[in-house]
Amino acid sequence: MDHRALIAAIPAQTKEQLQQRTDRAGLRHLTLYVALLGASTAGIAVQVPLWPMLLIPQGLLLVFLFTLSHECTHKTPFKSGWINEAAGHLVSVPIILPFTWFRYFHLAHHKWTNHPGNDPELAGKPRPEDWTSLLLYLSGWPYWLGMVKTLLRNARGRIDAPYLPARQHGAIRTEARILLGLYALAIFSLFFTPILFWLWILPVLICQPALRLYLLAEHGLCPPVANMLENSRTTFTNRMIRFLAWNMPYHAEHHAFPNVPFHQLPALHNWTQTHLKSTSNGYTEFTKDYARSLNS
């Protein structure tokens, strides 16, 4: 059974319940997330005893803001549209991910998931196939370089990707210019105080491999087929990672039915679990499997 047949088989009332969005669930999750980030930020800022140990939780909380930005592109974490838009734009700043641009990039990824020629996540290139390319990928360098190039290109109005609608070109250009201005101010501030280096730059550099590995598991080693229950991986993991990633380890479920908000994905999993084709029992298992697939 492919994802279309599975979703069609779910009773209409259940599908309606699965798609119910609520500000309460999203704001509760976000409040706890921000509280944890605020605590680690304060600890580093005032240099509490053993404060360098806070760089890892700080970095993890920052880099995994990607998953909230991702969810906001679908307008599902909150019922109120303006909260989705505000959260999406705000959390994209520390991870250098222009939100308006990313929304259409990501929707194209959903349309062409794992298609070698059309999925913009692949951009015509395979995922890491040897140890050298894997280590480079995990470093985050290709991501940072790619996003700087994207911002500069968008800021100049060179917006030509087929998945970016012409009606949004002006917004994408303005967004890029605002972000470049903010990053220029951040770099300038380093001449006067190193606070952003410790609170932002160093933590996201340290923890980028964790996010890259998590993202690699979403579709890595999955076949280039149309069935979302096969071209996307659900990874069975612990509550901490599911919290950080806004339940996105249920990734096959998300691709099969992207209108389902994060807090309903465990319920959707009850319908998909016997039909999933690509799964891993944790990220350690996936990493071992991926390592075995690499060319020497």
C-alpha positions in Angstrom: 0.0 0.0 0.0 1.4 3.4 -0.9 0.8 6.6 0.9 -2.1 7.7 -1.3 -4.0 4.5 -0.7 -3.3 4.6 3.0 -4.5 8.2 3.5 -7.6 7.4 1.4 -8.3 4.4 3.7 -8.4 6.5 6.9 -12.0 7.4 7.9 -13.0 11.0 7.0 -13.7 11.9 10.7 -10.3 10.6 11.7 -8.5 12.5 9.0 -10.3 15.7 10.1 -9.2 15.1 13.7 -5.6 14.5 12.6 -5.5 17.8 10.7 -6.8 19.8 13.7 -4.4 22.7 14.4 -4.2 24.4 17.8 -2.2 27.4 19.1 -2.2 25.7 22.6 -0.1 22.7 21.6 2.3 24.7 19.6 2.7 27.5 22.1 3.2 25.0 25.0 6.0 23.3 23.0 7.6 26.6 22.0 7.4 28.0 25.5 9.4 25.0 26.9 11.8 25.2 24.0 12.4 28.9 24.5 12.7 28.5 28.3 15.5 25.9 27.8 17.2 28.1 25.3 16.9 31.1 27.6 18.4 29.2 30.5 21.4 28.0 28.5 21.9 31.5 27.0 21.8 33.1 30.5 24.2 30.5 31.9 26.7 31.2 29.1 26.2 35.0 29.3 26.9 35.2 33.0 29.5 32.4 32.9 28.1 30.2 35.6 30.4 27.5 36.9 31.3 25.0 34.1 29.5 27.3 31.6 31.4 25.9 28.5 29.5 22.6 29.0 26.4 24.6 28.1 27.7 25.2 24.6 26.4 21.8 23.4 22.8 22.2 24.6 22.8 25.8 23.4 24.0 24.6 20.0 21.5 21.8 19.8 18.6 24.1 20.7 19.7 26.6 18.1 20.4 24.3 15.1 17.2 22.3 15.7 15.2 25.6 15.3 15.4 24.3 11.7 12.6 21.9 12.4 10.3 24.6 13.7 11.1 26.7 10.6 10.3 23.7 8.5 7.0 23.1 10.2 6.1 26.7 9.8 6.5 26.4 6.1 3.5 24.1 6.2 1.6 26.4 8.5 0.8 23.6 10.9 2.5 24.2 14.3 0.0 26.9 15.3 -3.6 27.5 14.3 -3.1 31.2 14.0 -1.5 32.1 10.7 0.3 35.1 12.0 2.1 33.0 14.7 3.3 30.6 12.0 4.6 33.4 10.0 6.3 35.3 12.9 7.8 32.1 14.3 9.0 31.0 10.9 10.8 34.2 10.2 12.3 34.7 13.7 13.7 31.2 14.2 15.2 31.3 10.7 17.6 34.2 11.6 20.1 32.3 13.8 20.3 29.4 11.3 20.7 31.6 8.2 17.7 30.2 6.4 15.5 32.8 4.6 12.0 31.7 5.5 10.1 32.9 2.4 12.6 31.4 0.1 12.7 28.2 2.1 9.0 27.7 2.0 8.9 27.2 -1.7 12.2 25.3 -1.7 10.7 22.9 0.8 7.3 22.6 -1.0 9.3 21.6 -4.1 11.1 19.0 -2.0 7.7 17.5 -1.0 6.6 17.4 -4.6 9.7 15.7 -5.8 10.9 13.8 -2.7 14.2 11.9 -3.4 13.9 12.4 -7.2 17.5 12.8 -8.3 16.8 15.4 -11.0 14.0 17.5 -9.4 14.3 17.4 -5.6 16.0 20.7 -4.7 17.5 19.1 -1.6 19.6 17.0 -3.9 20.2 19.8 -6.4 21.4 17.2 -9.0 24.0 15.8 -6.6 23.9 12.5 -4.7 24.1 12.3 -0.9 27.5 11.5 0.5 28.9 8.4 -1.1 32.3 8.2 0.6 33.9 9.2 3.9 35.4 12.4 2.6 32.1 13.7 1.3 30.3 12.6 4.4 32.7 14.4 6.8 32.4 17.5 4.6 28.6 17.3 4.7 28.6 16.8 8.5 30.8 19.8 9.0 28.0 22.0 7.7 30.3 23.8 5.4 28.3 23.1 2.2 25.2 24.4 3.9 26.7 27.6 5.2 28.4 28.3 1.8 25.2 27.5 -0.1 23.0 29.7 2.1 25.4 32.7 1.8 25.4 32.3 -2.0 21.6 32.0 -1.9 21.2 35.2 0.1 23.6 37.1 -2.1 21.8 35.9 -5.2 18.4 36.7 -3.8 19.5 40.1 -2.6 20.6 41.0 -6.2 17.3 39.8 -7.6 18.7 36.8 -9.4 15.8 34.6 -8.5 15.4 32.0 -11.2 14.6 28.6 -9.6 11.5 27.2 -11.2 9.9 26.5 -7.8 10.0 30.2 -6.7 6.8 31.9 -7.9 7.3 35.3 -9.6 4.8 37.0 -7.2 7.2 36.3 -4.3 10.4 37.5 -6.0 10.1 40.9 -4.4 9.5 39.5 -0.9 12.4 37.1 -1.3 14.7 39.9 -2.4 13.7 42.1 0.5 14.1 39.3 3.0 17.6 38.5 1.8 18.7 42.2 2.1 17.3 42.4 5.6 19.1 39.2 6.7 22.4 40.3 5.1 22.1 43.6 7.0 21.5 41.7 10.3 24.4 39.4 9.8 26.6 42.4 8.9 25.7 44.0 12.2 26.4 40.8 14.0 29.9 40.5 12.5 30.5 44.2 13.3 29.5 43.6 16.9 32.3 41.1 17.3 34.9 43.9 17.1 33.4 45.2 20.4 32.2 42.1 22.3 32.6 38.4 21.8 29.1 37.6 23.2 27.5 36.5 19.9 30.5 34.2 19.3 29.8 32.3 22.5 26.0 32.5 22.4 25.5 31.8 18.7 28.4 31.2 16.3 30.5 28.7 18.2 27.4 26.6 19.5 25.9 26.3 16.0 29.3 25.3 14.5 29.8 22.7 17.2 26.4 21.1 16.9 25.9 21.3 13.1 27.0 17.7 12.7 24.1 16.6 14.9 21.5 18.4 12.7 23.2 17.2 9.5 23.1 13.6 10.6 19.5 13.9 11.7 18.6 15.4 8.3 20.5 12.7 6.4 18.4 10.1 8.1 15.2 11.6 6.7 15.8 10.3 3.2 19.3 8.8 3.1 19.4 5.2 1.9 15.7 5.5 0.9 14.9 4.6 -2.8 13.9 7.3 -5.4 10.3 6.2 -5.7 7.0 8.1 -5.4 5.7 6.3 -2.4 6.3 8.5 0.7 6.2 5.5 3.0 9.3 4.3 1.2 11.2 7.4 0.1 11.2 8.9 3.6 12.4 7.3 6.8 10.7 7.2 10.2 13.3 6.9 12.9 12.3 5.4 16.3 14.0 7.5 18.9 13.7 9.0 22.4 11.5 11.8 23.6 14.3 14.3 23.9 15.1 14.1 20.1 11.4 14.1 19.2 11.0 17.2 21.4 14.0 18.9 19.7 12.8 18.0 16.3 9.1 18.8 16.8 8.2 15.1 16.2 9.8 15.1 12.7 11.5 11.7 13.3 8.0 10.6 12.2 9.2 11.7 8.8 7.4 9.2 6.5 4.2 10.1 8.3 4.9 13.8 7.7 5.6 13.3 4.0 2.5 11.0 3.6 0.2 13.6 5.1 1.9 17.0 5.5 -1.3 18.8 6.7 -1.0 16.9 10.0 0.5 19.1 12.7 3.5 17.9 14.7 1.5 17.0 17.8 -0.8 14.6 15.8 2.0 12.7 14.1 2.2 10.0 16.8 -1.5 9.4 16.2 -0.9 9.2 12.4 1.9 6.7 13.1 -0.7 4.3 14.5 -2.1 4.1 10.9 1.2 4.0 9.1 3.3 1.8 11.2 2.6 -1.5 9.5 3.1 0.0 6.0 6.4 1.8 6.5 9.2 0.7 4.2 12.1 2.7 5.5 12.7 2.8 9.2 15.6 2.8 11.7 15.7 1.9 15.4 17.5 5.1 16.4 20.1 7.3 14.8 22.9 5.1 15.9 21.5 2.3 13.8 21.0 4.5 10.9 24.5 5.9 11.2 26.0 2.4 11.2 23.9 1.4 8.2 25.0 4.5 6.3 28.6 4.0 7.2 28.4 0.4 5.8 27.0 1.9 2.5 30.0 4.2 1.9 32.7 3.6 -0.6 36.1 3.1 0.9 
